[in-house]
Amino acid sequence: MAGNTDKWAYLDEAMVASSRKTIKELFAEDPARAEKFSIDAAGWHFDYSKNRVDRATMKALVQLAEASGLKDEIERMFTGEKINRTENRAVLHTALRNCDPKAKVLVDGKDVMPDVRAVLEKMGDFAEKVRSGAHRGFTGKRIKYVVNIGIGGSDLGPVMANIALTPYSKRGMKFFFVSNVDSTHLAETLRQVKPAETLFLVASKTFTTQETMSNANAAKAWLVDSIPSVNPNDVVAKHFVALSTAAKEVSEFGVSLDNMFPFWDWVGGRYSLPSAIGLSLMIAIGRRNFAKLLRGYWKMDRHFRTAKFDRNMPVVMALLGILYSNGYGAETYCCLPYDQYLSRFPAYLQQMDMESNGKGVDRAGKPVDRETGPIVWGEPGTNGQHSFYQLIHQGTHLIPCDFIGFCQTHNPIGDLHDKLMANLFAQTEALAFGKTAEECRAEGVPEDLVPFKTFEGNRPTNTLLADKLTPESLGALVALYEHKVFTQGVIFNVYSFDQWGVQLGKVLAKGVLADLVANKPEMRHDSSTNALIARYRRAVGR
Ligand code: G6Q
């Protein structure tokens, strides 16, 4: 087995094989290519045949994964080892969706599964009470509006999944997500809800996050102001619950522990959708559908843990990403869901990937000598086709794309779904095969326009296809990307489960805030920051 430093020789080997032929040539020489270069797992079909890879490329890439010790790392994660070393924590989002009733997962010698199951039960009971009207507001009215207050990992997953699973959502209820400390976000939300019919979920692992606690306190003040009562705590008790790991802070905020849905330090924020953080989703879709979501995650988890690397969907996806980022120098990849319900999936993926692998030092604390996490971006198709696809087709950057689609729509209207999917398939075809100058000429394109109407092709794409967007297929899709990101982190040799890079700005903001509100002439920032603060203070009359 190659050591950590020379394992990258396998990528060089992969590149030699990959550069030999274009995608078009690869298809021409092997009519069975689509079948050979595709994988089915957990309800998803993954076609990666429109990539610059042949058997030799894939063999070398798989060797790169093996030489990185991926097999052992996967086991370390699933069995609760403290692989998040800079925070000294286990990484066990997989335990949250472990549907095996007999499963045991030990952290520091203690099985975490009984607690996981107990919280799920508590969430389920509460969610059903809210949905049925058994849990009512202080004045006896049914809860019609649910407002999740949280940010980052305590927001992006619930938002994405709430939109994605709209067809399964209780239509009589409305769900809102307040994340930004910009007061507009809360104000515009409160304009749309009625206090007596609103349930606030304060979603924060630490219960100290500035944005979340500021919004939660403001929402509490608004609620208590709007509903007259002898004891405001009684109002809060009916309208506020907490999703958190921090019991002390939750009590101090005024939420009783009966109304707290806990999770644990081994659940990373961006991996917390299947934990108590998913309560808004569970209220929306019900406990049964939430269980189906978990089952979908679990299916992909088991596939990742057991499938051979060359037939392992997350591993192959990760290796292709590394081929393009570190072999071909691609700086970004694009996520293109052809489903309006997945409109926030690219944003969700941005956090999952960029916060996990956007690291510049390796596990020994030394600067990395390879590219690590790529830039992730994307929009639902077909909208992107009428804007940025131009650059993907004919620009100078290489942008590998993931196309995600479903065979059935929840909303059949005429032939719209056929048109949507025709566009998805056609885009992958156009990107792979392009259009030659000869083809343009044969169509009668005037000679002076031929260079503009020629498409080079050889642009790599993955296609992910499932029957329908359901709780189960969504769970599997999220797990697929989680494990892809994990695999890349192992190969990059970075720690994927910390996020120290977001700390500095948070700390500085506290000092700047003190200067914004104070009326002192002396400030200790650089001249630009000082001038901006001074201008702001003048404008607001301080
Ligand atoms: C996610 C990050 C980050 C976190 C938010 C909210 O992995 O850690 O996005 O989720 O900063 O943190 P709290 O849940 O503690 O409020």
Boltz pocket constraint, residues with backbone or C-beta under 6 A from the ligand:
constraints:
  - pocket:
      binder: B
      contacts: [[A, 151], [A, 152], [A, 153], [A, 154], [A, 203], [A, 204], [A, 205], [A, 206], [A, 207], [A, 208], [A, 209], [A, 212], [A, 268], [A, 269], [A, 270], [A, 271], [A, 355], [A, 499]]
      max_distance: 6.0
